[in-house]
Amino acid sequence: MSAGLQQEWLALQGQHERYEGLALGVKLVAFAATVLVPDNTLAMLLLALLWLQEAVLKTFQARLGERLLAIEAGLRADASEGQGAVPMQLHSDWLARRPRGLALVAQYLKSALRPTVALPYPLLIGLIAFGGF
């Protein structure tokens, strides 16, 4: 069972890192929008949309992170007890714990307010609002 968990960990870790790269890309597009979009109202709307998009990406990344932690715990238990977590259960685990409606929206908003996500957006919005570009 340990080999299945190891394979799953490798696949999920690659995707977890990919989401980090995508989030950085969203930040770069947000900066470009701040500089290149001449209409301040449109630029602000684009920044808000990009901020929420990054929050969604980070929420997806957090879900993978939760499963990675479960796999790591399973690998530890497997190594010490001969047992552990069942491999290849990302979607089943997610479906069993999937929030609905407002809870899902709250999860996205929580991601949007994390400092690593939120940091550039208020600054860029301030630059637009006060004519920095």
C-alpha positions in Angstrom: 0.0 0.0 0.0 2.9 2.3 0.7 3.8 2.4 -3.1 0.3 3.6 -3.9 0.6 6.4 -1.4 4.0 7.3 -2.6 2.7 7.6 -6.2 -0.3 9.6 -5.1 1.9 11.9 -3.1 4.2 12.6 -6.0 1.3 13.3 -8.4 -0.5 15.6 -5.9 2.7 17.4 -4.9 3.4 18.3 -8.5 -0.1 19.7 -8.8 0.2 21.6 -5.5 3.3 23.3 -6.8 1.6 24.0 -10.2 -1.2 25.9 -8.4 1.5 28.1 -6.8 2.8 28.9 -10.3 -0.7 29.7 -11.6 -1.3 32.0 -8.6 1.9 33.9 -9.4 0.7 34.2 -13.0 -2.6 35.7 -11.8 -0.6 38.2 -9.8 1.5 39.2 -12.8 -1.7 39.6 -14.9 -3.1 41.8 -12.2 -0.1 44.0 -12.2 -0.2 44.2 -16.0 -3.9 45.1 -15.8 -3.0 47.9 -13.4 -0.4 49.3 -15.8 -2.1 48.7 -19.1 -5.8 49.2 -18.7 -6.5 53.0 -19.1 -10.0 53.0 -17.6 -9.7 52.9 -13.8 -13.1 51.4 -13.2 -12.4 48.6 -15.6 -9.0 48.1 -14.0 -10.5 47.8 -10.6 -13.1 45.3 -11.8 -10.4 43.2 -13.4 -8.3 43.3 -10.2 -11.3 42.2 -8.1 -12.0 39.3 -10.6 -8.3 38.3 -10.6 -8.2 38.4 -6.8 -11.2 36.1 -6.6 -9.7 33.8 -9.3 -6.5 33.5 -7.3 -8.6 32.7 -4.2 -10.3 29.9 -6.1 -6.9 28.5 -7.2 -5.5 28.7 -3.6 -8.7 26.9 -2.3 -8.1 24.1 -4.8 -4.4 24.0 -3.7 -5.4 23.8 -0.1 -7.6 20.8 -0.8 -4.7 19.0 -2.4 -2.6 20.1 0.6 -5.1 18.5 3.0 -4.9 15.2 1.1 -1.1 15.4 1.0 -1.0 15.7 4.8 -3.3 12.7 5.1 -1.1 10.7 2.8 2.0 11.7 4.8 0.3 10.6 8.0 -0.6 7.4 6.3 2.9 6.8 5.2 4.2 7.5 8.7 1.6 5.1 10.2 2.4 2.6 7.4 6.0 2.7 8.3 5.5 2.3 12.0 2.5 0.0 12.2 2.2 -1.8 8.9 -1.0 0.0 8.1 -2.1 3.5 6.9 -4.3 5.6 4.7 -6.0 4.2 1.6 -4.2 5.5 -1.5 -5.9 7.3 -4.4 -8.8 8.8 -2.5 -8.5 12.5 -3.2 -11.9 12.9 -4.9 -13.7 10.5 -2.6 -12.3 12.3 0.5 -13.3 15.7 -1.1 -16.8 14.6 -2.0 -17.3 13.3 1.6 -16.3 16.7 3.1 -17.4 19.0 0.3 -19.0 22.2 1.6 -22.2 23.4 0.0 -23.6 26.8 -0.9 -22.5 29.6 1.3 -19.9 27.4 3.0 -18.1 27.0 -0.3 -18.3 30.7 -1.0 -16.9 31.3 2.5 -14.1 29.0 1.8 -13.2 31.0 -1.4 -13.4 34.3 0.5 -11.2 32.9 3.3 -8.6 32.1 0.7 -8.9 35.6 -0.8 -8.0 37.1 2.6 -4.9 35.0 3.2 -1.9 37.4 3.2 -0.1 35.5 0.4 -3.1 35.9 -1.8 -4.3 39.4 -0.8 -1.0 41.2 -0.5 -0.8 42.8 -4.0 -4.4 43.5 -4.7 -5.1 46.3 -2.2 -1.9 47.9 -3.2 -2.7 47.7 -6.9 -6.3 49.0 -6.2 -4.8 51.9 -4.2 -2.5 52.7 -7.1 -5.4 52.9 -9.5 -7.6 54.8 -7.1 -5.0 57.4 -6.3 -3.7 57.7 -9.9 -0.3 56.0 -9.2 -0.2 54.7 -12.8 
